[in-house]
Amino acid sequence: MRVSKKLIALFIVTILCCAPLSAAMAQDQPAMRKVAIIDDDDKLEKMAVDAVVVRPLGICAIVGGALLFVVSLPFSALGKNVDEAAQTLVTTPTQYTFGRPLGKF
């Protein structure tokens, strides 16, 4: 498909004419309102990602850590660090998954 030179020139002129209009419209709104909207959107995105992605991964980490803790229990008992292994493999992922507010990483 061939596009004529006149159509390309018309497209470029239209873009160049509309660019200053978009900048003028952006200056119309107060700056504080924009910051509040961006902060609310950012907070919403963080909460959504936390609820849909991070929390389920945290639950998987709890299950995997618990399984790994059970497998390593004889070795940690011999090394006398069962509490440290439980803290690292089970308690820390549990606190990260369930002990913090939604959207706070």
C-alpha positions in Angstrom: 0.0 0.0 0.0 1.5 3.3 -1.1 0.8 6.4 0.8 1.0 9.7 -1.1 3.4 12.4 -0.1 0.6 14.9 0.4 -1.1 12.6 2.9 2.1 12.2 4.9 2.7 16.0 4.8 -0.9 16.6 6.0 -0.4 14.1 8.9 2.8 15.8 10.0 1.3 19.3 9.8 -1.7 18.1 11.9 0.6 16.6 14.5 2.7 19.8 14.7 -0.4 22.0 15.0 -2.0 19.8 17.8 1.1 19.6 20.0 0.9 23.1 21.5 -2.8 22.6 22.2 -2.2 19.5 24.3 0.4 21.4 26.4 -2.0 24.3 27.0 -4.7 21.9 28.1 -2.3 20.2 30.5 -1.5 23.6 32.2 -5.2 24.2 32.8 -5.4 21.8 35.8 -4.0 22.6 39.2 -0.7 20.8 40.0 -1.8 19.5 43.4 -4.8 17.7 41.8 -2.5 15.9 39.4 -0.2 14.8 42.2 -3.2 13.5 44.2 -4.5 11.6 41.2 -1.1 10.1 40.4 -0.6 9.0 44.1 -4.1 7.4 44.2 -3.4 5.5 40.9 0.0 4.4 42.2 -1.5 3.2 45.5 -4.3 1.4 43.6 -1.8 -0.3 41.3 0.4 -1.4 44.3 -2.6 -2.8 46.1 -3.8 -4.7 43.0 -0.3 -6.2 42.4 0.0 -7.1 46.0 -3.4 -8.8 46.2 -3.2 -10.6 42.8 0.6 -11.5 42.5 2.6 -11.0 45.7 0.2 -12.5 48.3 -0.3 -15.7 46.4 3.5 -16.0 45.9 3.8 -15.4 49.6 1.5 -18.3 50.3 3.6 -20.5 48.0 6.7 -19.3 49.9 5.1 -20.3 53.2 4.2 -23.8 51.9 7.7 -24.2 50.3 9.4 -22.9 53.4 7.4 -25.3 55.7 8.3 -28.3 53.5 11.9 -27.3 53.4 11.9 -26.8 57.2 10.5 -30.3 57.7 13.2 -31.8 55.3 16.0 -29.8 57.0 14.7 -30.4 60.6 17.1 -33.3 61.4 20.1 -31.3 60.2 19.0 -28.2 62.1 18.4 -30.2 65.2 21.9 -31.6 64.9 23.3 -28.1 64.5 21.1 -26.8 67.3 19.5 -24.0 65.2 15.9 -25.2 64.8 14.5 -21.9 66.0 16.6 -20.0 63.5 15.5 -22.3 60.7 11.9 -22.0 61.6 12.2 -18.2 61.8 13.8 -18.0 58.4 11.8 -20.6 56.5 8.3 -20.2 58.0 7.8 -17.2 60.2 9.4 -14.6 57.9 7.3 -15.5 54.9 4.2 -15.7 57.1 4.8 -12.2 58.5 5.5 -10.8 55.0 2.3 -12.3 53.6 -0.2 -11.7 56.4 1.4 -9.2 58.8 1.6 -6.1 56.6 -1.0 -3.8 55.1 -2.0 -4.3 51.5 0.2 -2.5 49.0 3.1 -1.9 51.5 6.2 -3.7 50.3 
